[in-house]
Amino acid sequence: MPNDKWNDEEIENLLRDFPKIQDNRPKAEVYKRVSQTQYVPKQPKRWLPLLVAIIAFLSITVLAVSLLQQNGNDSSSSETESDDAESMMTADEAQTEQTEQSIDEPEEAASMVIEEPEALRTAVYEQDLADAQILRIGLAQRGYVVPVSFIIPKQSVDETEPTSLELYEAFAEQIDESKLGFDEYHPYEGILQQDGAIISHFLPENHNYDQGSAATLLYLHSLEETFFGEEEIRVLNVSGEPAQLAHVGMVEPILPGVQGQSYYLIASSTEDWYLAPSYGLSEASVEDALIALQQAPNDDYRSPVPDGIEYDVDMNGTNALVTFEETLDLESLEGIEAMRLIESLALTAQSYDASLTIVNTVQSEWSGFDFSEELELPVSPNRMDWP
């Protein structure tokens, strides 16, 4: 605000200069207007009660819906719990029924399970050849010969009645010897021919069968096992004359199956056990050979007779009677252990062209064997199904 000082005279002069205000209206008119400007109260809000009513209605509606939903959930929960309870009761009832059925199983079914054979036979028997051919082949393992019998379905063989040589030439090369745990030895070097029941092997000039006495014996024993069912095997040179081998001289014709052999256990490189003849370590008679099975002839073979089992052998003509000193319970042994015991006795007796009877066992029948009569002898050892 400016600092100019006003004196009274100046203020009066200024006021005199203001225009004079005059009101020429009649007094009656002025009074009338003053009367019309008196205070008029506010009009009440007529929509407020309606709003309150609407809010109250909505609140009641929401509350009712909530109550209905809660009741529905409670009902659904009750139904679910009821269903779960029924399911649990059904499962319990089913379990109870199954348990009762198990308890009430017929005794015949239980006896059938108990009487089921504990072990499968490891050798080949006549009934195994109804629809199959047998390829017996002498496999090599660390200087020993192990006869293995491959069962080949007839539909896999071209010929109706193939010879042993035809089977050998058709399948020997397909055998994975190393996978089975044996040395790679087959097929033979040179030429093989068959004339009736006679097998001739024509050796090439630079063959590997004369590199030592062990190699020569392995070769000759392998021929004998491979063509076991033939009457004669001849080893010839390229001119058709009997071959000369450094460690045996002129090779005489081999007569398979004439000389008896004891069958012991021997392991392949895959640690699978086979029953094999002990060439050069067997006894002269079947009686002595069966007795000898209770003791291994060297560290490479193992006795097929379990520890603690002893037996005597008596001969009744050509029948070997094996009698256990203590009653033998075959079920007390492992299945394969009991099977190897029986089949080693049977194969040994067969190789001496003898029959076999086993006496003093708890079981009169076991795994297809009938001990009340002469035992069924195998056709060939170490069965293996052709893939």
JODANOR-V921092 format. One record per run of one state. SS is the DSSP state (@ for helix, = for strand, . for the rest). FROM is the first residue (numbers start at 0). TO is the last residue. If there is no record, write none. Layout:
BEGIN
SS,FROM,TO ; SS,FROM,TO
END
This chain:
BEGIN
.,0,6 ; @,7,16 ; .,17,25 ; @,26,35 ; .,36,46 ; @,47,102 ; .,103,105 ; @,106,113 ; .,114,122 ; =,123,123 ; .,124,124 ; @,125,128 ; .,129,130 ; =,131,140 ; .,141,142 ; =,143,152 ; @,153,155 ; .,156,162 ; @,163,173 ; .,174,189 ; =,190,194 ; .,195,196 ; =,197,201 ; .,202,211 ; @,212,225 ; .,226,230 ; =,231,235 ; .,236,240 ; =,241,241 ; .,242,242 ; =,243,244 ; .,245,247 ; =,248,249 ; .,250,252 ; =,253,253 ; .,254,261 ; =,262,266 ; .,267,271 ; =,272,276 ; .,277,284 ; @,285,291 ; .,292,300 ; =,301,301 ; .,302,309 ; =,310,315 ; .,316,317 ; =,318,327 ; .,328,328 ; @,329,331 ; .,332,333 ; @,334,350 ; .,351,353 ; =,354,360 ; .,361,363 ; =,364,365 ; .,366,367 ; =,368,369 ; .,370,378 ; =,379,379 ; .,380,381 ; =,382,384 ; .,385,386
END
